[in-house]
Amino acid sequence: MTVRNTLVAVVFVGSLLVGVAGCSQDTAGTVTAASPSVTVPISAVVTLPAGPIDRTAPGTDLLWSDTAFLPSDAFRPDEQLAGFTVTGIEPAADGDLPESFTQGGSPFYIRLTITQVVDKQRNVLSTMGFSGSADGTTAALTVLPPENFAKCQASPAPETLAKGQSYATCLVALADPGTDLTRVIYWADTGSDEFDYKSAPVVWSDGTPLTPSGSVVPTS
């Protein structure tokens, strides 16, 4: 099975993800993944910068728990921004999710905190355009977790948030068998030449560089 997105698939999945939300505001916890060396915070405490907030440029490389300021709704890229903080991506433990859900793919959990940055919210905050990735460019199919799935919680997004308030959510990325997803990307097609995230995604990672083939450079 090939589980990487086409653009049409991502637009469809993105529309499903508009209402994704999760568990906490201004709180942080941790979940230990299948690999004992991977511990990913399930949420982040986000402090907004003082003064005007500029949109994060396409092609920006960020570390886990850094915040990018991106369209709150990719279908309305010129209206409002929101803060998106990716705290990490972790492999699911064997047997976490049924084959009927994964369809042969290897599941990974994406931990994401979304922060309101405007005084008056007009758009429902959306996770459209977020995906797991092995190489920082190619998107893996990324979907909502099953309903009431404890290890990766998603619930309806708040209808309104005050400026500076956050909520946490979780998405499931499905990799081709044998592929390790070490990055999370924002690659929504906003229809803007100036902010072309599809051609140059915003990328979160632990900062480990990739070889030209896309595999991680060994650290020792």
N, C-alpha and C positions, 0 to 999 in steps of 0.2 A: 504494500500500500504506500502511496505517496501522500504525505500529510502536509506538505508545504502549500501555502496559500497561493491562489491566484488573486488578482485584484478584486474580481467579482466576489470571491469567497470572503475576502476580508471586509468588504463593504457590507455584505450580508451579516457576517458575524458581528461587525461593529454595531449594526443596528440593534442586535440582540443585547449588546453590552451596555447600552445607554443607561439602563437601570441598575447596573451592578453596584453593590456597596458592601460594607462589611462591619467590623466589630467595634472600632474604638475611636474616640476623639481625645487627642492629647495624652494617649497612653501608649506604652510599648511593651510587647512581650516577645518571646522567641519560641520557635518550633524547631526541633532537631530533625533533619532530613534523614533519608535512608543512609547516606554516607555520614559516618560520625564526625567527619571533618567539616561538615557544612552546617552552620547554624544561621538561620535567616530571621531577622526581626519581622514580626507580622505587621507592625505599624511603625510610623515615625512621628516624632514631635517636630513640627515645622514652624519656624519663625520667619515671617515675611520680611523682606528687606524694606528699609525706609525709603520713601519717595516713590516715583513712578517705576513700574515694573515693565521691563522690555521682554518681548518674546524671545525664547531661546532659538538660536539660529540652526538651520539644518546642518547636519554633519557634526554637531557638538558631541564630544566624548565626555561622559560623566562617570563618577564612581558611585557604587551603591550608597544609597541614602542622600545623594545629591538631588536637588529639586530643579526640574525644568518648568518653564512657564510656556504653556502651549494652549492652542484653542480649547476652550471648555467643551466645544462641540465642533468636530472636524467639518461638519456640513455648513457651519457658520463661522469660518475662520477669522473673519474681520470683526466679530462682535465683542467677544469677551475672552479673557484668558483664565486659566486655572493653574495651580501648582500641582505637579505630578512628581512624586517621590518614589522611586523604585528602591526597595530595600534589599532585593535579591531574587534569585531564582534557584529552586532546589528540586532535585529529583524526587518523585513520589516513591514510597516504599513498594516493594513487590506486593501485589494483591490489593493495594489501596482502592483501585478503580477496576470495574469489571471490563472484560473484553468488549462487551456490547457498547461501552462508552469510548474506549481507546481505539477500537477498530485496528488493532495491530501496532499502534503508535506507542512510544514511550512517554509517559506523562511527566510534566514538570510543573511546579507551582510557582506562579509569579506573585510576589507580594508588593502591593501598590497602595500608597496613601495619596489622597486627593484633597487639595486645600483651596478654599474659596479666596479669591484675591480682589474681588470687587465689592463695593458697598451695596449694590442692588443686583441680585442675581436674575438674569433673564433666561438663561439656558440651563437645562438639566445637565449636570456634569456627566461626561461620557468617557469611557475607556476605549472608544474606537481608535484603532491604529496601533495599539500596544500588542507586541508579540514577543515570544521567545525567539532566540536566534543562536545559531552556532558560530556565525562569522561576522555578526554585526551589520549584515546587509540583507540576508535572506530570511524571510519571516517563516516561522513554523505556524501551523494551524493553531490558533489560540481561541478558546471558547470558555463559556461559563462552566463552572463546576456543577455537578449534580445538585439538586435542591437539598438543603439541609445537610450538606457534606461537611462534617466537622473539621477535617484536616485542611480544608480550603473553603472558607466561608464567603459567601456572596449573598447579599440581601438588597432590597430596593434602596436606591440612593435617596438621601434626604431631598425633599422638594425644595427646600431653601436652606442655605447655610449663611451665617454672618461672616463678614470678612475675617479671615484668620482661622476660622474653624475648619476641621479636617474630618475625614472618615477613611477607614481602611477597607481594602477589598482584596480579593484573590482571584486569579485567572488560571486556567489550565492550558499549558502549551503542549502539543503532541508532536514529538520528534520522530523522524524515521528511525527504525531500529538501529542501534549502534551509534546514534548521533548524540553528542553531549551538548545541551543548550547552556552556554556559559554567559550569554548576554541577553538583555531585553532591549528592544528597539521601539521607537515611535516612528511609524512610517505611513501615517495617514495621507491620502491624496486630498489635499485641501483645495486643489484647483488653482493654486497660486504659483506663478513662476518664481517669485521672490522667496516664498517659503515652501520649497519643493521637498517635503520630507520623504516622499516616496523614493526619490533618486538619492537623497542623502539623509538617512535616518539619524535621529538623536539616539545615542547608544549609551546604555548603562552597563558597567562591568566592574570587576575587581581591579582593573588596570593592567592585567597581564596581556602583553601584546600577542597577536596572532602571526603565524607564519603565512606566506602567500597562499598556501593550500587551505588555510582556514583552521588548522589545528593550533592548539595553544603552545606557545614556546615554553619548554621545560624551564623551571626555575632552579634546578640543581642537576 
